[in-house]
Amino acid sequence: MAYDNLRAVLRSGTDLRSRFLLGLTVAATSHPRLRNVVLPVLRAFSERGAVWVNYLEPTLSVPLCASLRLSDLRSDLQTFLELGTRDCYRVPASFIPSVIIDGGANIGLFTLSMARRFPNAVLVAFEPLQGNI
């Protein structure tokens, strides 16, 4: 993960605080030398070991909120990039599901996105790793 994602990440943040925290997250995960400088700042903004950011997915007009765990920052940022900047799980607008199953929900960003897009659908999320639940 390199700084080439920084512009897209910053654009997805809906407020100055979120953009700031997302920028620090990219710095901490992109450059090992910056990690020791950036992590204490992220910890100062964290709640129960996670930083909360407001973001806007490319396909949604309603802001979402996500927590990025400091203990799994690289993994959570990767998940955020997949949904918050790249919309890698595109669902055709004509498709209206009645049930959505997220089999490997991680921190739940896909489930959250689908809940916003399809409020009448039943959502089922499975996550085998206790630390991600």
Solvent accessible surface area in square Angstrom, and as a share of the most:
residue,aa,sasa,rsa
1,M,65,0.29
2,A,53,0.41
3,Y,93,0.35
4,D,121,0.63
5,N,26,0.13
6,L,50,0.25
7,R,189,0.69
8,A,32,0.25
9,V,0,0.00
10,L,58,0.29
11,R,165,0.60
12,S,8,0.05
13,G,1,0.01
14,T,50,0.29
15,D,46,0.24
16,L,144,0.72
17,R,105,0.38
18,S,1,0.01
19,R,95,0.35
20,F,93,0.39
21,L,0,0.00
22,L,0,0.00
23,G,18,0.17
24,L,29,0.14
25,T,0,0.00
26,V,0,0.00
27,A,12,0.09
28,A,2,0.02
29,T,2,0.01
30,S,19,0.12
31,H,66,0.29
32,P,110,0.69
33,R,212,0.78
34,L,65,0.32
35,R,88,0.32
36,N,122,0.63
37,V,101,0.58
38,V,11,0.06
39,L,18,0.09
40,P,70,0.44
41,V,55,0.32
42,L,0,0.00
43,R,135,0.49
44,A,85,0.66
45,F,73,0.30
46,S,31,0.20
47,E,97,0.43
48,R,232,0.85
49,G,40,0.39
50,A,9,0.07
51,V,0,0.00
52,W,99,0.35
53,V,1,0.00
54,N,58,0.30
55,Y,0,0.00
56,L,68,0.34
57,E,3,0.01
58,P,81,0.51
59,T,75,0.44
60,L,26,0.13
61,S,102,0.66
62,V,67,0.39
63,P,68,0.43
64,L,4,0.02
65,C,58,0.35
66,A,3,0.03
67,S,28,0.18
68,L,0,0.00
69,R,37,0.14
70,L,20,0.10
71,S,98,0.64
72,D,55,0.29
73,L,3,0.01
74,R,127,0.46
75,S,52,0.33
76,D,0,0.00
77,L,0,0.00
78,Q,68,0.30
79,T,18,0.10
80,F,0,0.00
81,L,1,0.01
82,E,49,0.22
83,L,2,0.01
84,G,1,0.01
85,T,28,0.16
86,R,102,0.37
87,D,6,0.03
88,C,59,0.35
89,Y,101,0.39
90,R,172,0.63
91,V,41,0.24
92,P,88,0.55
93,A,102,0.79
94,S,105,0.68
95,F,111,0.46
96,I,132,0.67
97,P,15,0.09
98,S,86,0.55
99,V,80,0.46
100,I,16,0.08
101,I,110,0.56
102,D,16,0.09
103,G,69,0.66
104,G,41,0.40
105,A,12,0.09
106,N,40,0.20
107,I,39,0.20
108,G,20,0.19
109,L,6,0.03
110,F,39,0.16
111,T,26,0.15
112,L,61,0.30
113,S,0,0.00
114,M,4,0.02
115,A,36,0.28
116,R,116,0.43
117,R,44,0.16
118,F,21,0.09
119,P,106,0.66
120,N,149,0.76
121,A,12,0.09
122,V,90,0.52
123,L,58,0.29
124,V,54,0.31
125,A,55,0.43
126,F,118,0.49
127,E,31,0.14
128,P,116,0.73
129,L,112,0.56
130,Q,146,0.65
131,G,61,0.58
132,N,27,0.14
133,I,141,0.72
